[in-house]
Amino acid sequence: MEFYGPIESFFKSPEKPPSPEGDSILFHLRVDLERLYGKEDEFNTKPSAHIMLSMMGMLAGMDYLSKIYSGKESGDGFVEMATKLGKLDKDNAEALYQLRCALVHSVSLSTICKRKHYRKGTNFIFQINDKPPHILLEKLSDKSREVKYSISFYGLKKCFTSIINALFEICNNLSHPKNRYMLSSICKYSEEKILKEL
């Protein structure tokens, strides 16, 4: 049996076996996502048969991780994490958050921005692709009250896994300004365990 501290337990790889004491929500989300979209490091495989569920899971997971990273309200924390760790500019980070709202709240590929943002009232419309190159977001058109984006499924997968890796690095870097806050958050969330056989 392997023993993990709170950080290792929270970020436990989906390749590891489940613990008899239960595992973090993030671990089980990653295991379930691998069943839907293949291994985390595979990007040029056949198209996923569960692309919508996979995207909903990744975006909900990013929302969960943004609370651990920033503690801010959903949209602000998500956009902050997407810009700082996902390396997106603010407009693309906002578009990614709007995709999360469209999929998670409406099971739709469009939504009207309700946040205090210069795009408030704008209709965000998305199309999904799984073809290379895996550019996460590409703006297709931008009219006064309507903006269209193409979203790469595999680009989102890369972004999700790179954010997980970046958060793990922050937790192991005592000099990082977010280190203390994240360690405190992870200790709080590490009590939330799911006990199930995989």
N, C-alpha and C positions, 0 to 999 in steps of 0.2 A: 504494500500500500504506500502511495506517495502522500506526503503531507505538504500542505500549501499554507502560506501566510495569507492575510486578507487580499493583498494586491494580486498575488499569483492565483489565488482562488477566483477572484473576480474576473480576471483576464484569461482564465484557463482555456487552452486551445480546444477546439471541438474535436481534435484528433485523440484527446485523452479520454480514458474511460470515466464514466460517472462515479461520483463518490457515494458511498453508502450513507453519508451524513447529509447529502443533498448538495446541489450546485447552484451557482448564481443564475439569475435570470438571463444575463448576457451569454453565459455558456450555453444554456438551453436554446436561446434564440439562434445562436451561431450554428448549433447542431441541426436545428430544424431548417435553417436556411440552406445549409449544405445539402440536405435531403432534397430541397427544392431546386437549387441552382448549381449543384456540384461543389467541388472543393473550393475553398476560399481563394486559392492561388491559381485557379484555372479560369482563363479568360477567352480562349478561342475554341471552345467546345461547341457542340451542336446547340441550337437555340433551346432555352429552357422551356419546358412545357408549362411552367408555373410562373411566368414572368410577372404578372400582376401581384400575386401573393408574395413573391420574392421582393419586389420593389416596396410593397407596403411594409413588409417586415424590416427591410433595411432602413427605411425612412422612420419608422417607429423606433427602431434601435438607435438611430442617430438622435432622435428627440430625447430618448432616455439618457444617452451619453451626454447630451448638451446640459442636462440638469446636473450631472456629476461634474462637468467641466466648469460651468459658470454659475449655476443656481438661479439664473435669471428666468423670467417668464419664457414660455415656450418659444415664441418667435425670435425674441432678442437673443436668447441663449443659443438657439439653433444657428442663427445667422453668424453670431460671433464665432462659434465653433467651426462652422463651414469656411469662414474667411481665414481664421488663424491656423486651423489644422488641416482643412481640406484644400487650402491654398486657392480659394475662389475669391474673385472680386465681390464687392457688396451686391451688385445687381444680380450676378449669377447665384450668390448665396441666397438672396431673397427669392429668386426663381425656384431654387431647390426647395426652399421652405414652402412655397406656394404649391409645388408638386406634392409635397407631404400633406398639405391641407386638402388638396383635391382628392388624393387617393385614400387617405385615412378617414376623412370626414364624409366624403361624398361618393367614394368608389367611382371616381370620375377622372377624366383627363383635362378638366378645366375648373377654374375657380376664380372668384372675384376677390382681389386683395382687400382685406378688412383692417389691416394693420396701419398704425400711424407711420406712414411711409409716403414718399412722393408718388408711389404707384397706387396709393389707396384708390379703390374704385376701378382699377384696371382689371380687365378680364385676361387671365393667364391661360393659354391653351397649349397643351403639350402633345407631342407625338413621341412614341417610344421606338427605338431601333436597337437591334442587336448585331449590327454589322460593323466590322472594323472600318476605319480606326475608331478606337473607343474614346472619343472626345465626350466628356461628360455632358456639357450643355452647348448647344449651338442655337443662337438666336436666328429665327427664320424671317420674322417680320416684326415691326414695331410701329403701330399706329397710335393715335392719341389715347385711346381707351382699350387697346387690345394688343397683346404681345404674344407671339408664338415661338415656342422652343422645341427643338428636337433633343431628346434625352437618350443617352446611351445606357442601356441596361448594364453592360459590362463596365462602363465608365463609373456608374453608380456603385457597382460592386467593388471596384478599385478604391473609390473614395471612402466607402464604409470601412473596408479593412485597413486603409491607411490611417483613418481617424482612430481606430482601435489601437493600432501600433503606436501612434503618436501619444495617445493618452497613457499607455503603459510606460512609455519613455518618461513622460512628465512625472509619473508616480515614483519613478526610480531616480529622479534628478532633484536632489534636495535644494538646489539653488534656483530651481524654476519658480517664478512668482505664483503659479497656480498649485504648486506641490502640496502645501499644507491643506488648502481647501479641498483638493481632490482626495487626499488621504482621509480626511474627515468624512467626506461624502461616501467614499468606498467603504469605510468602516460601518457607516450607517446602513448602506445598502447590502453589505455582506451578510447581514442577518436575514435577508430575504432569500430563502433557498427553495428550490424545487427538488423534490425527491421523486425520481422516476428512473426506471430502467430504459436504456436506449436500444 
